[in-house]
Amino acid sequence: MSKRNNWENKQSARERLRAEREQQAKKERTRRQLLVGGAVVGVLALAAGIGVAVSQLGGDGKDSAWEAAAKKTLVKPANTAGDKGTEIVIGDKNAKHTLEIYQDMRCPVCSVFEQNVGDTIDKDVKAGTFKVRYHIGAFLDRGMGGTGAKNALSAVGAALDVSPEAFSAYNKALYSKANHPEETKDAFANDDTLLKIAQQVPALKGNAKFEKNVKDGTFDKWALEMSDEFDSHKDVTGTPTIKLDGEKLTVDTPQGKGAPMTAEQFRQAVDARLK
């Protein structure tokens, strides 16, 4: 075979390969156009489905039960203070210092904080080192969708109605590693889940009044008021936020700023402030 014929054969092969590539590219462009078109149709269909769901929920996608709760007469749990019952203070009311805890019941970092530091806080409260005021929000319902934060907040209100001790124990149980769901899972929206966890708290186990208040949503309106009170603190941009006598309590952790503090770090930070 001559060099000329060899070159021509290679050139011809190149031309065929280029033509095949161009044909393949054309097919790929057509396929993408069909996929995009199908996706648009799918989105439109999904939007139509969402529109139906929204209309069934009352026209704006909000849970109708919570819309109704907002219009109900406020029922404040026992052991609260303030005009709307949004002051939750645990410990000696005359304690010189106040630890404020800002939390959301769906917050996973709040769960870790409670697991790490909760027992230390309980000891300080009993010792009269400080009293604790809770600010409980429901911003994760807005951010993640669902109603679990509000529903759990209403349930801890029912526990507080039993006693401050029942509130503290139930708060600890909800945040425990065994019971706390991932923030993307709206497990606390289910009353049965909340009531099952409550059986781990002696004061709530088999407590018919507590169970009725959870199922009836007795403190749903109060939960919304608590959430509004939380939102009013514009300097609080995440949970958990901890303040001691009005100043944020922060520590440097090995995991970086904002990581859950340990009991030892909490103890050191508090002691440094109270010197």
Secondary structure, 3 states (H helix, E strand, C coil): CCHHHHHHHHHHHHHHHHHHHHHHHHHHHHHHHHHHHHHHHHHHHHHHHHHHHHHHHCCCCCCHHHHHHHCCCCCCCCCCECCCCCEEEECCCCCCCEEEEEEECCCHHHHHHHHHHHHHHHHHHHHCCCEEEEEEECHHHHHHCCCHHHHHHHHHHHHHHHCHHHHHHHHHHHHCCCCCCCCCCCHHHCHHHHHHHHCCCCCCCCCHHHHHHHHHCCCHHHHHHHHHHHHCCCCCCCCCEEEECCEECCCCCCCCCCCCCCHHHHHHHHHHHHC
